[in-house]
């Protein structure tokens, strides 16, 4: 319980500091084209840093499954309430390009920002753990902050799991577009929690290339190429499968024209309105 309390404190502190930084950035860069990129970096860092702590609780802290899933749901809701429109997922960014919410140039810069923030979180979090604020952190420091690959299946199956997780989350987000935001955040958080429960024991159920780069790629047990196949190719194919199903297959089968929502050809036009 003491370890859990410290981890909750660290995650709450990460969210608080990230939110203060976001609000400051909005005031400083409100009229600048760089504001969305700065928010993307801050929010992706928040996502990765909090996930590092959740992963540590599961692997080193050995918290109960119910506690882990509850924390996953709660922190996902918090992320949804604080991200201020940041995507924090390269797969989602690519989908936004397809839907013309972003230009190709904006998407490339956003993806670079996401991976930059993922790398920063990957480098910063061990320094926090090194403080030894809890016995769990001290034990992790004792073993050199080492982690083992969470892939517990053949690569093809692991890739399929990440594909399925991404497909489920992107499809849920697509179907909930017209749901009121105050309900949508909780519904998507519930879907993510279910997906983590279903695929967590096989791959960790990350379904986010930048997040995986921060939390999974440093672990021993698989090569960079193998991680790329599972955690980069899988989610991108899952997103593409969701787009194909809802924008091509279902309209053809139902006899309706292809539906593409919120067409914003001018890059960040939609975000600037928020």
C-alpha positions in Angstrom: 0.0 0.0 0.0 2.9 2.3 0.7 4.3 1.7 -2.8 0.9 2.3 -4.3 0.6 5.6 -2.4 3.9 6.8 -3.6 3.1 5.9 -7.2 -0.3 7.7 -7.0 1.5 10.7 -5.6 4.0 10.7 -8.5 1.3 10.3 -11.2 -0.8 13.1 -9.6 2.3 15.3 -9.5 3.1 14.5 -13.1 -0.4 15.4 -14.2 -0.3 18.6 -12.1 3.0 19.8 -13.4 2.1 18.9 -17.0 -1.2 20.9 -16.6 0.6 23.9 -15.2 3.1 23.8 -18.1 0.2 23.4 -20.6 -1.6 26.4 -19.3 1.6 28.4 -19.3 2.3 27.4 -22.8 -1.2 28.4 -24.0 -0.7 31.8 -22.5 2.8 32.2 -24.0 2.1 30.7 -27.4 -1.6 31.4 -27.8 -1.1 33.4 -31.1 1.7 31.2 -32.3 1.6 28.3 -34.8 3.9 26.4 -32.4 1.3 26.1 -29.6 -0.2 22.7 -30.8 3.3 21.2 -31.0 4.2 22.3 -27.5 1.0 20.9 -26.1 1.7 17.6 -28.0 5.1 17.3 -26.3 3.7 18.1 -22.8 0.7 15.8 -23.1 2.7 12.9 -24.6 5.3 13.2 -21.8 2.5 13.0 -19.3 1.0 9.9 -20.9 4.4 8.1 -21.1 5.6 9.1 -17.6 2.3 7.9 -16.0 2.4 4.7 -18.0 6.0 4.0 -16.9 4.7 4.2 -13.3 1.7 2.0 -14.0 3.9 -0.6 -15.7 6.3 -0.6 -12.7 3.4 -1.2 -10.3 2.3 -4.2 -12.4 5.7 -5.7 -12.9 7.6 -4.9 -9.8 4.9 -3.8 -7.3 2.8 -6.8 -8.3 -0.5 -5.0 -7.6 -3.7 -6.9 -7.9 -5.2 -7.1 -11.4 -8.3 -5.3 -10.3 -6.3 -2.4 -8.8 -4.2 -2.2 -12.0 -7.3 -2.0 -14.2 -8.9 0.6 -12.0 -5.8 2.8 -12.1 -5.7 2.3 -15.9 -9.3 3.5 -16.2 -8.9 6.5 -13.8 -5.6 7.7 -15.4 -7.1 7.4 -18.9 -10.0 9.6 -17.8 -7.6 12.1 -16.4 -5.6 12.1 -19.6 -8.8 12.7 -21.6 -9.7 15.6 -19.4 -6.3 17.3 -19.5 -4.8 16.7 -23.0 -6.5 19.8 -24.5 -6.8 18.2 -27.9 -3.4 16.6 -28.1 -3.4 13.3 -30.0 -0.3 11.7 -28.3 -0.5 8.7 -30.7 1.2 8.5 -34.1 -1.5 6.1 -35.4 -4.2 8.7 -34.5 -2.1 11.4 -36.2 -2.0 9.3 -39.4 -5.7 8.9 -39.2 -6.2 12.6 -38.9 -4.2 13.0 -42.1 -6.5 10.7 -43.9 -9.5 12.6 -42.6 -7.9 15.9 -43.7 -7.9 17.3 -40.2 -4.1 17.7 -40.5 -1.8 18.4 -43.4 1.1 15.9 -44.0 3.6 18.4 -42.9 1.8 19.1 -39.6 1.5 15.3 -39.0 5.2 14.7 -39.5 6.1 17.4 -37.0 3.5 16.1 -34.5 4.9 12.6 -34.8 8.4 13.9 -34.2 7.1 15.7 -31.1 5.4 12.6 -29.8 8.6 10.5 -30.1 10.7 13.3 -28.7 8.4 13.4 -25.6 8.5 9.6 -25.4 12.3 9.7 -25.3 12.4 12.5 -22.7 10.0 10.5 -20.4 12.1 7.3 -21.0 15.2 9.3 -19.8 13.7 11.3 -17.0 11.6 8.6 -15.2 14.6 6.6 -14.0 16.0 9.6 -12.3 12.8 9.9 -10.3 12.9 6.2 -9.4 16.6 6.6 -8.3 15.3 8.9 -5.5 14.1 5.7 -3.8 10.8 7.2 -2.7 9.3 3.7 -2.2 10.6 0.2 -1.6 9.5 -0.7 -5.1 11.6 2.1 -6.6 14.6 1.0 -4.4 14.3 -2.6 -5.6 14.0 -1.4 -9.2 17.1 0.7 -8.8 19.0 -2.2 -7.3 18.5 -4.2 -10.5 19.6 -1.3 -12.7 16.1 -0.3 -13.8 16.1 -3.4 -16.0 12.8 -4.7 -17.5 12.0 -7.8 -19.5 10.1 -7.8 -22.8 6.3 -8.1 -22.2 5.9 -10.0 -25.4 4.7 -13.5 -24.3 3.7 -14.9 -27.7 5.1 -15.5 -31.2 5.7 -12.3 -33.0 2.8 -12.8 -35.5 0.4 -13.4 -32.7 1.8 -10.5 -30.7 1.4 -8.2 -33.7 -2.1 -9.4 -34.2 -2.9 -8.6 -30.6 -1.6 -5.0 -30.9 -3.5 -4.7 -34.2 -6.7 -5.9 -32.5 -6.2 -3.5 -29.6 -5.7 -0.5 -31.9 -8.6 -1.6 -34.1 -10.9 -1.7 -31.0 -9.9 1.6 -29.6 -10.0 3.5 -33.0 -13.4 1.9 -33.8 -14.8 2.9 -30.4 -13.6 6.4 -30.9 -15.2 6.5 -34.4 -18.6 5.2 -33.1 -18.6 7.7 -30.2 -18.0 10.8 -32.2 -21.5 12.2 -31.6 -21.6 11.3 -27.9 -21.3 14.1 -25.4 -17.7 14.7 -24.4 -18.4 14.2 -20.7 -19.7 10.7 -21.4 -17.3 9.9 -24.3 -14.2 10.2 -22.1 -15.5 7.6 -19.7 -16.7 5.2 -22.5 -13.4 5.3 -24.3 -11.5 4.8 -21.0 -13.7 1.8 -20.3 -12.9 0.4 -23.8 -9.1 0.9 -23.2 -9.4 -0.8 -19.8 -11.1 -3.8 -21.4 -8.5 -3.9 -24.1 -5.7 -3.8 -21.6 -7.3 -6.7 -19.7 -7.7 -8.7 -22.8 -4.2 -8.2 -24.3 -2.1 -7.1 -21.4 -0.7 -10.5 -20.6 0.4 -11.1 -24.2 2.0 -7.7 -25.2 1.1 -5.2 -22.5 -1.6 -3.9 -24.8 0.1 -0.6 -25.7 -1.4 0.1 -29.2 0.5 3.4 -29.4 3.9 3.5 -31.2 5.3 6.5 -29.3 4.2 5.1 -25.9 5.7 1.7 -26.8 8.9 3.4 -27.8 9.1 4.9 -24.3 8.0 2.0 -22.2 8.6 -1.3 -24.1 11.6 -0.7 -26.4 14.2 -0.3 -23.5 13.3 -3.8 -22.2 15.6 -6.8 -23.0 14.3 -9.9 -24.7 13.5 -8.7 -28.2 15.3 -6.8 -30.9 14.4 -3.3 -32.1 13.1 -4.8 -35.4 10.8 -7.2 -33.5 9.5 -4.4 -31.2 8.9 -2.3 -34.3 6.9 -5.1 -35.9 4.7 -5.6 -32.9 4.3 -2.1 -31.5 4.6 0.1 -34.6 3.2 -2.0 -37.5 0.5 -3.6 -35.5 -1.2 -0.4 -34.3 -0.9 1.3 -37.6 -2.5 -1.7 -39.3 -5.2 -1.7 -36.7 -6.0 1.9 -37.3 -6.0 1.3 -41.0 -8.4 -1.7 -40.6 -10.8 0.5 -38.6 -10.8 3.2 -41.2 -11.3 0.6 -44.0 -14.2 -1.0 -42.2 -16.1 2.2 -41.3 -15.3 4.4 -44.3 -15.3 1.8 -47.1 -16.8 -1.6 -46.3 -19.8 -0.6 -44.1 -20.9 2.2 -46.5 -20.7 -0.2 -49.5 -22.6 -2.9 -47.7 -25.2 -0.5 -46.4 -25.5 1.3 -49.7 -24.6 4.6 -48.2 -21.9 6.9 -49.5 -18.5 7.0 -47.8 -18.7 9.2 -44.7 -15.7 11.3 -43.7 -16.2 13.7 -40.8 -14.7 17.0 -39.8 -12.8 17.7 -43.0 -10.3 20.5 -42.1 -7.8 20.8 -44.9 -6.0 23.7 -43.1 -4.1 21.6 -40.7 -4.7 22.8 -37.1 -7.9 24.7 -38.0 -10.0 22.4 -35.8 -7.7 22.6 -32.8 -7.5 26.4 -32.9 -11.2 26.6 -32.5 -11.1 24.7 -29.2 
